[in-house]
Amino acid sequence: MADVLRSLNLLEILKESIESNKLSEVKDAVEDLLISRINLAVVGERREEKSTFMNSLLGLGPGDEGAAPAPSPVALEEVAGYPSPKHPDFRLWDLPPVPDTSPFEPNTYMERVKFLRHNVVFMTFTQTPHLNSAEVFLEARSLQRQTVYFVLFASGEDTEKSLEDKRKVSVEVLISQGVRQPKVYRVRPSSLEKFDFPGLLEDMSSDLPEIRAHALLLALPTLTSSLVSQKKEAFKALVWAAASLSGGVSAIPVPLVASMVDSSVAVRILSKAQISLCLDGESVERLARQRAMDPTKLKGLRTCVLSVEVTKGEVKKRLAAAEKDLTTVSSKLMEMAMPRHARYASRSFAAMLQALNGAIDEMAADAEKIVASALE
């Protein structure tokens, strides 16, 4: 339910901007969601667990192009960046470990690695957090940076009990260093759907600004069915914003302008949805490799044509069909959903809303089938 409420909250923010005639804010929100500008940083020793964690966040396997290598060839004090192959403005940054020197100045380290430039920072470890990591965390909090998280990696020999024991000890260490009510998230780098990562993702979504939280959501791979549902709701909020802008454009008395804008924006949104839901052929094949499955089996679960390929012809066909079928959209729904200034331009708004929401539902259903099959 939380994912739906967050999307409704975003929807209300967008509606307020439309009602106030702040179309530029809505356009910026749409662009941010489509472009997914987000930077995640991972602090810690350059071990296999760290590389695997970063690759899992990028949806990559160890042998895939663009994957973080293990062992890392990067010099100890250097910062390395790994852009997502599918979302160019989503980047993972490999930050060097916090020095164990004494005395230690957290500001010096934070300035050297450009700590505050990142939207989210993970302070990672495999045993217990270093004392100086607690100082960096406290300094970040003093600067009102809430999106810094302690992550305990599960190594190959860890059991659930041994990992929980490590977590308890780590909490005690952090408390002794002045961290109030610390949270330590247990994460298995190769299987993010296990242990505490889903809860970590939920906390990140709550701590990040609304648009950034949705940008992160859309850029992450489809790790669980819950994540697919959250992506679907986020795309529906994006569809509403795009349809509202389309409704405004359709009032311009220039033949074919509205339909050209509608199809162009719709193609961008659905192309983004295909990639975000990991439905494109490359993503499905990569998932099959990671799970040692037959890629043909997973590809065969895609029953929506837009899951396989997003074409302008198919999008135009759906928009045209929606325009003919506008009677299925109740007047009450239109009244509730549409901003006042755009109600006279209802035809374009309703057609895009109906066509794209239907497509998003179909594509998300395909994604859920693939995730369920991969996690069997």
N, C-alpha and C positions, 0 to 999 in steps of 0.2 A: 504493500500500500504506500510505503514511503516514496517509492520511485514515481508513482502516479501523482502524489501530492506535490513533489518537487516540480514535476512537469506542469502541473496546474498552477503552481506559484510562478513559474517562468511565463506561462500563458497570461496570467493576470498582469505581470509587469509589462509584457508586450501590449496587452489591451490598453493599459493606462497610457502608454506612449502613443498609441493610435488615437485614443480619445482626446489626448492633448495635442493632436496633430503634429507629434514629434516623429515624423516618418523617418528622419535621418537616424534616430536611435534604433528603430526597428530594422532598418537596412543594415546598420552596424552589427546588430545582434544576429541577423541572418548570416552575414559574412563571417562573423566569428565562429558560428556553429558549423558552417560549411568548411572553413579553413582549418579549424581545430588548432589554434595557436596555444600550445601548452608545452612546458618544459619541466621534466621530472629529473631530479638529481639523486644519485645513489652514492652515499658516503660509506667507505669501509675498505677492508683489505681486498686486494684484487685476487680473489680466489674463484674457483669454479662456480661456487654458489652464487656469487655476485653476477658473473657473466650470464649464468642461466636465468637468474631473476630478471635481468634487463631484457634478455631475449624473449622471455615469456611475456613481458609487458608489450613487446613489439610484435608478438605473434610469430617469432622466428625460432628455428631450430639451430643447433650449433654449426651445421654445415651450410646454412642458407647465406646468400649474398647479403652483406650489410650487418650480419650478426656480430655481437661482441665476442671476440676470441677468448679462449681460455687455454693456457695462461695468457694474460694480457701483455702485449708487447709495449704498452705505454710506460714511460718512465714514472717512478714512484710519485714524484711531485707534480706531474702534469695532469691536465684535465682532458678527457676524451669525450667526443660527442657521437651519438649514434641516432641518426634520423630514421623515422619509420619509413619503410619503402612504400607504404600505401598512403600515409598521411605526412607529407613533407614538412609540415609545420608542427609536428609532434616529435619531440626529441627527448632522448634519454642521455643524461650526462653522467659519466663515470668520474666521480670526484675522489681524490686521494684520501687515505684514512686520516683521521685527526691525529696529529703528532702526540706521542706519549711523553713529551718533554716536560720538565718542571724547572722553573715556573712556566706557565702557559698563558698566552694572551689569545682568547677566542676571537677577538676582532681581527687580529693579524691573519689567522687562518681563514676567516670568513671573507675578508677582503681579497685574499690571494686566489680563492676558488670562486669568487663572485657568488657567494652563497645566497644572497638576497635576490638575485636575478631569477631564481627558479621558483616556479609556482608551488612545487612540492619537493621536500627533501626527505629521503629515507636514511636514517642513521642505522646502518646494518652491522651485525656481528653474528658469530656462530657459538660463542660461549657466554660471555657477559659483556656489557658495554664498558668501554674504557672511561675512566673518570673524566678525562678532558672532553669526551663527547657530551657528558652532562653539562659541562660549562658552555659548550657551543649551543646546546638546546636552550639553556636558561638565557643566554644572551639573545638568541632569536626571539624568545618569548618577550623579553624586555623591549624588543623592537616591534612588538605587536604582530609577529609572524607566528601564526597558529598552525601552519601546515608543515610541521616537522614531526616525524614519527620514528619511534624506535622499532626496528624490525629484527627479530631473532630468526635466522635461517636454520631450517632443519637440514642436517647433513645426512649422508647416506645411511649411517649407522644409528641415527636417532629413532627412538620409538616415541609414541605419543606421551608416555610417562616421562621419559628422560627429557623430552622437549619442555614439558610442563614444569619439571623440576628446574630446568635452566631459566625458564621464564620467571619463576618465583624468586630465584636468587637475583636475577637481573633487576626485578622491581625493588628488591631490598637495597641493592647497590645504588640505584637512582635516588631512592628516598634518602639514603645516607648523604647524598651529594646535594640535597636541597630541592629535588624535583618533587612537586606535590602531586599526589595521586597519579603516578606515572602509568602509562599504558605501554605494554610490550606486546607486539603482534607476532605470533608464531606463523611463519610462512615457509612452505615447501616450494623452493624456486621453480621446480619442474612441473608442479601441479598447483597452480594458484587457486584452483577451486576448493582446495582442502585447507584445513586449519582456519587461521584468522584473516586471510586476505579478503574474503567477502565483507567482513566487518570493517576492515581497514578502508576498503573502497567506500563503504557507506559513510565512515567518519570523514574521509577526504571530501566527499560530495557535500557534506554538511559544512565543512570548514572553508571550502573554496567559494569565491563569488559565484553567483548563479550561472552566468554565462561560461565561466571557466570550468565549473563542475560538469556542465553539459558537453563542453568541448572535449574534456578528458573522457567522459563516458563514450562519446562517439568514436574516439581514436583507439580505445582499448579493443583487443580481440574479444570475440564472443566466448568467454570462459565458462559461463553457466547459463541456464535457461532464464534465471532471474535477470542477468545482464542483458539478454536479448529483449526481455520485456521492458526494461528501463530504456534501452535504445529506441524501441518502438514508440514509447511515450514521448521521448525527447524529439524524435522526428515529427511526431504529430503536432507538437508545439511549433516546430519550425515550419511545417506545412501551413499552420494557421497564420503565422506571420507573413509568409510568402503570398498566401491567398489574399490577405488583407491588402498588401501592397499591390497585388494584381488587380484587386477591385478598384483601387484608386487610379491605377493606370488606365483601366478600361473605360473610365469616364472621359478620357481624352478623345475628342471627336476626329480621330484619324483612322481610316479603315485599316484593319488587320494588325494594328499596333498591339492591342491587348492579346490577341491569340499568339503573336510572335513572342511577346514577353512571357506569357504563360508557359508555352512549350519549352522555352529556353531555361527558365527557372526550374521547371519541373524536371527536366533532364538532369540539371545539376544536383537537385535534391535526391533524386532516385539513384543517380550514379554514386553519390556519397553514401546513400543507404546500402547499396549493394556492397560497397567496400567495407563500410562500418560493420555490417552484419556478416562479413567474411564469406560472401556468397560467390565472389568471382572465382574463376577456375583456378588461378594461382593459389589463392588462399585455401580453397578446398583441398587441392593437392598437397599443400604444405601440412595441413591438419592431418591428412591421411598418413603422410610420412611420419609425423610425430607420434601418431597412435598406432603405427604399423597396421594400417587398414588398406583395403582396396579403394583407391580414389574413385573408381567407377561407381561403387556402391554409394558413396557420399554424394557424388554428383547427381546420381539418379533420384535423390531425395528432393531436388529442386524442381518443383512443378510449376512455378510461376515463371513465365518467359523473361520477366525483368530480373529475376534472380540470376539467370544465365547471361543475359546481355541487355543493357539499357540502350535502346535506340530511339531516336527522335520520332520515327514512324510509329512505334508502339505507343509512345507517350501521347502523340497527337491523336491517335485512335481512341485512347482512353479518355482524353479530355473531350473529344467530340461525343463519345458515348455518354459521358456524364452530363453534357449540356442537354442532350435529348431526354435524359432521365431525371431532370431537375425536380419533377413532381414528387420524387421519393424523399426529398428533403423537406421536412415539415416546416411550415411558416414559423412555428414556435422555436424550433432549433435555430433557424436563420436569425430570428430576433435576438436570441440569447448569444449566439456566437459572433455576430457581426458588429463591428464598430458602427456607431451612429452615422458618421460622415460617409461611410461606404455602402449604406443599405440600398441606395439608388443604383449602385453598380453590382447588384446582387448576383447577376448571372455569372460573371467571371469568377467571383469569390466562391460561389457554391460549386461551380464546375471543378475548379482546382481542388477545393477542399474534399469533395467526394471522390474524385479520380485518384488523388495522391494518397488519401487515407486508406482507400481500398487497396492500392498497390503496396503500401507499407505493411498492411495487415497480412497480405499474401506472402511478401518477402520475409517478414518476421516468422511466419509459420514455417517456412522452409528452413530458416536458420535454427529454429527450435528443434526441428527434426534432425538436423545435422549434429547439433550439440548433443542431443539425447543419444544418438547412435555412437558418437565418438566417446562418450563417457560411460557407455555400457560396460 
